[in-house]
Amino acid sequence: MGAERYLQFDVRRPRGGRPLLWPVMVWKVLYPGSRVARVNLFQQAILGLARARCMDGAEMASLLRLDRELVAFIIASQLVPNGWMTGTGAITPRGERALEEAEDASEEMRMGYAYQDALSGEWLPRFTEVLPEIEPSSMDDGGFPVFRRNLDSGREDRPFRLGHGRHGSPNMDALFDALRRYRADHDRARQRDGAQEILTRVPIERPRFAEAHPQPMWLWTWIFRDEAGMQPWLVADPFGLQRAASWLRTPLQELLPRNDAAARYIAKALGERKADEMSAAQWLRSLETQVDLSMLANFGWSGKVPDVQRYLASVLRRQAMLADQERPMPEDLSSLLIETHNLVESVLQWMLAAYPPRIERVPAREKQREWKPGEAEFYLRYFNLACLDDGVIRRLSRQSLDQLRSAARRGASSLKALLFASLLATVDQPAHPLIGLSGSDARLDRILDMADARNKKAGHSGVERIERDEALEYAAFVIEWIQIFKDRY
């Protein structure tokens, strides 16, 4: 057996966090990279026709549906001077090589890493190009690693290490689902943090396994108390894209009844005393039950959509906590606004999954990168929906066409783009929940106000501060708004 390997992607420690080593199987994956081709798309198309013995400029323009003068300009100013075409329109050997290089540009393969949870067997929605390994400074008497925080202080971390419970097995469908969730999480992190540094997104497309067997490793993460959420404790996202990773908390929660050592370790992170007659696992479960009962009493319907339930729970607890504080911390107000925004996003993402729009309804990217003047507003008016007034149409029409396409295809984009895509779906979905809603019922103007406030006043990129009453008002409004659809979830 080789040396044990430990990975640390995010060095930030949550307040009161206790370190945890999470077991994973690390898979090497290959995916096509893109080399910079010497020829652009127009040049490649013209050279391809020349290679097929089409040497007449007018015929080329007709086949490519381009202006004749543009084709003549590209040939005279670019292809002939570069030695790729002759003056008579024939492709040269040098042009043949340039064309082959352009066609082969997508064949360069790159190496990345995918992660399979060694407790549940599920694939983590994370991909990386590097493995930032850390080494323990020593091992304790029980054979567990000890890590020195820094050379100067001499302080040490003794993380709880979970064991590998499953062997990895390759599954392409599960891998592609993890890739879809990775992109969605990365898009959400970029919207949340703006221009702040986040883990670089791996430009992975069409991955395939590079090896038949993975390598067992551990990810460094943290257990910490959820001060303002509906769950007593959380597991930090080891990769730093999100504050917490529900996809790690769930399998750990299921493990606790069978692993009292892990339950005791988590209980100490909460800093509360349990009843003497209760095991640590039983006590933790009692905390969960208190939350579950509150949710079941008033919002039982939310369980049909896990993401909606999760964000609703967080908003409810933060709302209750801040309602009792006259002068809350700015970061707590910001967190409430962010979670309120995420709650609306989760409802719109459910809507897009349940009532998908037809992406063919909007111009394809290869034909049109951005809206033509007035085109987005024309689309919104064409929907002929009672919930759309002039003000909402004007504000939504500023969304880029690329963002709308991303929302329609993957359910991952800005809140306003998700809303636009949901409205687009009404054209082909006669049972869509937005059809028939009046402007006073849908209150889309208020949703847009909340999104603007989140962009300006929350997160690292916020340029203003959200006030207590404003944050609580938005939360109360959104909690009421999502219940419009409770019979449709």
BELZI-V36018 format. One record per residue. RES is the residue in one small letter. PHI is phi in whole degrees, 0 to 359 (* if undefined). PSI is psi as a letter, one per 30 degrees, with the letter a starting at -180 (NA if undefined). OMEGA is omega in degrees with one decimal (999 if undefined). Layout:
RES;PHI;PSI;OMEGA
RES;PHI;PSI;OMEGA
//
This chain:
m;*;k;-178.1
g;284;l;179.3
a;294;k;177.8
e;290;k;-174.6
r;240;k;-176.6
y;235;k;-177.4
l;240;k;175.7
q;229;j;-179.8
f;266;e;-174.7
d;236;j;-176.1
v;271;f;-178.1
r;291;k;-178.9
r;254;k;176.2
p;296;l;-179.9
r;301;k;-179.9
g;75;g;-176.0
g;288;k;173.8
r;247;k;-175.1
p;291;k;-178.8
l;220;k;176.2
l;256;j;-174.1
w;259;k;-177.0
p;282;k;177.6
v;222;l;167.9
m;253;k;-175.6
v;260;k;-179.3
w;253;k;169.7
k;279;k;177.9
v;233;k;175.9
l;253;k;176.5
y;211;k;-177.6
p;290;k;172.5
g;262;l;-179.4
s;241;j;173.7
r;276;l;177.9
v;282;j;-179.5
a;281;l;-179.2
r;284;f;-178.1
v;249;k;177.7
n;271;a;-173.5
l;297;e;179.9
f;294;e;179.2
q;299;e;-179.6
q;297;e;-179.0
a;295;e;-179.2
i;291;e;178.1
l;296;e;178.4
g;296;e;177.2
l;291;e;178.5
a;297;e;178.2
r;294;f;178.8
a;273;g;175.4
r;74;g;173.0
c;264;j;-173.0
m;243;g;179.5
d;268;k;-176.7
g;300;e;-179.5
a;294;e;179.0
e;293;e;176.7
m;301;e;-178.8
a;298;e;179.8
s;293;e;-178.8
l;294;e;-178.0
l;271;f;-177.6
r;58;h;177.0
l;243;l;177.0
d;293;k;-178.2
r;299;e;-178.6
e;293;e;177.9
l;295;e;178.7
v;297;e;179.3
a;297;e;179.3
f;295;e;-179.8
i;298;e;-179.6
i;295;e;-173.8
a;287;e;-173.1
s;260;f;-175.3
q;233;e;-172.2
l;286;e;179.2
v;292;e;178.7
p;301;e;178.8
n;280;f;179.3
g;80;g;-177.9
w;267;f;177.4
m;221;l;174.6
t;273;l;179.0
g;294;f;178.9
t;269;g;176.6
g;95;g;179.2
a;271;k;178.2
i;282;k;-179.6
t;265;l;175.1
p;304;e;177.5
r;295;e;176.4
g;293;e;176.5
e;301;e;-179.3
r;295;e;179.6
a;297;e;179.4
l;293;e;178.6
e;296;e;177.9
e;298;e;179.6
a;295;e;-179.4
e;288;f;-179.8
d;266;g;-173.2
a;299;f;-177.4
s;276;g;-174.9
e;272;f;179.2
e;292;k;-176.9
m;258;k;178.7
r;240;l;-177.7
m;255;k;174.0
g;219;a;-176.3
y;226;k;175.2
a;244;l;-171.1
y;232;k;178.0
q;247;k;-179.4
d;296;k;-178.5
a;275;f;172.5
l;266;e;-175.1
s;262;f;-174.3
g;85;f;179.7
e;283;l;177.8
w;272;k;178.9
l;283;k;179.7
p;280;h;-178.1
r;216;k;176.3
f;223;k;179.2
t;222;l;175.9
e;256;f;-178.6
v;226;l;174.7
l;237;j;-177.6
p;282;j;-174.5
e;278;k;172.9
i;236;l;-177.9
e;243;k;177.0
p;291;k;177.4
s;282;f;179.7
s;194;l;175.2
m;238;k;179.7
d;278;a;-175.8
d;296;f;179.3
g;273;g;179.6
g;84;g;179.3
f;260;k;-174.0
p;286;k;175.1
v;239;k;-177.1
f;243;k;176.5
r;272;k;-177.4
r;294;e;174.3
n;202;l;-175.1
l;291;e;-174.5
d;286;e;-174.2
s;283;e;-176.2
g;77;g;179.4
r;291;k;-175.7
e;235;l;170.8
d;247;k;178.1
r;240;i;-175.1
p;291;l;171.8
f;283;k;-177.3
r;249;k;175.6
l;276;k;-178.2
g;272;l;175.7
h;286;j;-177.8
g;257;f;-177.4
r;225;l;171.4
h;271;k;-179.3
g;287;k;174.6
s;218;k;-177.5
p;290;k;179.6
n;211;j;-173.8
m;293;e;179.9
d;298;e;179.4
a;293;e;179.1
l;295;e;179.7
f;291;e;175.6
d;294;e;176.6
a;297;e;178.3
l;295;e;177.6
r;298;e;-179.7
r;290;e;177.0
y;298;e;179.2
r;297;e;-179.3
a;296;e;179.1
d;295;e;-178.8
h;292;e;177.3
d;298;e;-180.0
r;294;e;178.9
a;294;e;179.0
r;293;e;177.5
q;294;e;-177.8
r;289;e;-171.7
d;259;f;178.0
g;61;b;-175.9
a;275;g;-179.3
q;296;l;-179.2
e;291;k;170.3
i;230;l;-179.8
l;305;k;-176.0
t;301;k;179.4
r;289;k;177.5
v;283;k;-177.2
p;283;i;-171.0
i;269;k;176.0
e;221;k;175.8
r;49;h;179.9
p;288;l;171.5
r;217;l;-176.1
f;288;k;-179.9
a;270;f;-178.4
e;224;l;-178.9
a;278;f;-176.4
h;225;k;179.4
p;272;l;177.5
q;249;k;177.0
p;286;k;178.1
m;214;l;175.6
w;232;k;174.1
l;260;k;176.1
w;279;k;176.1
t;217;a;-175.4
w;221;k;166.0
i;261;k;179.4
f;212;l;-179.3
r;288;k;176.9
d;270;j;-174.3
e;292;f;-172.6
a;224;g;178.9
g;238;a;-178.1
m;268;g;179.5
q;246;k;-175.7
p;296;e;-178.3
w;216;l;-177.7
l;225;l;171.5
v;248;k;-179.1
a;294;k;172.6
d;292;j;-177.7
p;300;f;-175.7
f;262;f;173.4
g;79;g;178.0
l;283;e;179.9
q;235;l;176.8
r;294;e;-177.2
a;220;l;-177.2
a;242;j;177.8
s;296;f;-179.3
w;288;f;169.8
l;257;e;-178.6
r;297;e;-176.1
t;299;e;178.7
p;294;e;177.7
l;291;e;178.2
q;299;e;178.8
e;290;f;-179.1
l;281;f;-169.4
l;305;e;178.9
p;300;f;-179.5
r;257;f;-176.4
n;221;i;-175.8
d;293;f;178.7
a;297;e;177.7
a;294;e;179.0
a;297;e;178.6
r;296;e;-179.7
y;296;e;179.1
i;292;e;-179.7
a;302;e;178.5
k;294;e;179.0
a;293;f;-178.0
l;278;f;175.3
g;70;g;177.2
e;243;l;-179.5
r;274;k;176.5
k;264;l;174.6
a;295;k;-173.9
d;299;e;-175.6
e;279;f;-177.9
m;258;k;171.1
s;287;l;179.3
a;299;e;-179.7
a;295;e;178.5
q;295;e;-179.6
w;296;e;178.0
l;299;e;-179.6
r;294;e;178.5
s;296;e;176.8
l;295;e;178.3
e;297;e;-176.0
t;296;e;177.9
q;302;e;178.9
v;291;e;-178.4
d;300;e;-178.8
l;297;e;178.4
s;298;e;179.9
m;292;e;-178.3
l;295;e;-175.8
a;295;e;-172.0
n;241;f;-173.8
f;224;h;-177.8
g;301;e;-179.3
w;298;f;-175.9
s;294;f;179.7
g;296;f;179.0
k;288;f;179.7
v;232;j;-173.0
p;307;e;-179.3
d;294;e;177.1
v;296;e;179.4
q;299;e;-177.6
r;296;e;-178.6
y;289;e;176.6
l;297;e;178.7
a;300;e;-179.9
s;295;e;179.6
v;296;e;-178.7
l;298;e;-178.1
r;289;e;178.1
r;296;e;179.1
q;298;e;-180.0
a;295;e;-178.9
m;294;e;-175.5
l;285;f;-179.8
a;296;f;-178.5
d;267;g;-176.2
q;245;k;178.3
e;285;e;-177.9
r;230;i;-179.1
p;291;l;177.4
m;291;k;179.7
p;303;e;-178.7
e;293;f;177.0
d;289;e;176.5
l;294;e;178.3
s;299;e;-180.0
s;297;e;178.3
l;297;e;-179.8
l;294;e;178.7
i;296;e;-179.5
e;291;e;175.3
t;297;e;176.7
h;299;e;179.8
n;296;e;178.4
l;297;e;177.0
v;296;e;178.0
e;303;e;-177.7
s;296;e;176.8
v;292;e;178.9
l;294;e;177.1
q;293;e;173.6
w;299;e;-177.9
m;300;e;-179.7
l;292;e;178.0
a;286;e;-177.7
a;280;e;-178.4
y;228;i;-173.4
p;291;k;175.1
p;279;l;174.5
r;268;j;-176.2
i;295;f;179.4
e;293;f;180.0
r;290;f;179.9
v;247;l;-177.9
p;300;k;177.4
a;291;k;-174.5
r;296;e;-178.5
e;291;f;178.2
k;261;f;-175.3
q;205;j;-177.1
r;280;e;-174.8
e;221;l;179.8
w;300;k;167.0
k;281;l;-179.0
p;306;k;177.7
g;79;f;-174.2
e;292;e;-179.2
a;298;e;178.7
e;295;e;176.9
f;299;e;179.0
y;302;e;-175.7
l;297;e;178.3
r;288;e;179.4
y;297;f;-179.4
f;298;f;176.0
n;54;h;-177.8
l;255;k;-179.2
a;294;f;-177.5
c;280;f;-179.2
l;255;j;173.1
d;257;l;-175.4
d;300;e;-178.5
g;295;e;179.0
v;295;e;179.0
i;300;e;-179.7
r;299;e;-177.4
r;287;e;179.7
l;289;f;-177.1
s;292;f;178.2
r;278;f;179.2
q;290;k;-178.5
s;289;l;179.5
l;294;e;178.1
d;298;e;179.1
q;295;e;177.9
l;296;e;179.3
r;299;e;179.2
s;297;e;179.2
a;296;e;-177.1
a;290;e;-177.5
r;280;e;-168.8
r;240;f;-176.8
g;66;g;-177.3
a;230;j;177.3
s;186;a;178.1
s;291;l;179.5
l;302;e;-177.9
k;295;e;177.0
a;292;e;176.2
l;298;e;178.4
l;294;e;177.7
f;301;e;-179.5
a;296;e;177.7
s;295;e;177.1
l;293;e;177.3
l;301;e;-177.9
a;295;f;-178.5
t;296;f;-179.9
v;295;e;-174.5
d;245;g;-178.5
q;239;j;-175.6
p;297;f;179.5
a;263;g;-176.2
h;300;k;-176.3
p;294;f;178.1
l;278;f;178.9
i;287;k;177.6
g;93;f;177.4
l;281;k;175.7
s;280;l;178.0
g;299;e;-179.9
s;287;f;176.4
d;281;e;-174.4
a;285;e;179.5
r;48;h;-179.0
l;295;f;176.8
d;297;e;179.3
r;289;e;175.4
i;299;e;179.1
l;293;e;175.7
d;300;e;180.0
m;298;e;179.2
a;297;e;178.0
d;295;e;178.9
a;296;e;177.9
r;298;e;-179.0
n;291;e;-176.2
k;269;f;-166.9
k;236;g;-177.8
a;227;l;178.9
g;77;l;-178.5
h;295;f;-175.4
s;270;g;-177.9
g;296;k;-179.4
v;262;f;176.8
e;232;l;178.0
r;252;k;177.4
i;280;k;176.7
e;275;l;-176.7
r;304;e;-176.2
d;296;e;180.0
e;294;e;179.7
a;297;e;-179.8
l;292;e;178.4
e;295;e;178.0
y;297;e;179.9
a;298;e;-179.8
a;297;e;179.1
f;297;e;-176.4
v;293;e;176.7
i;301;e;176.8
e;289;e;-176.2
w;296;e;-175.9
i;292;f;179.9
q;282;f;173.3
i;302;e;-172.4
f;255;g;-171.0
k;297;f;176.8
d;275;f;-177.6
r;252;f;-177.6
y;296;NA;999
//
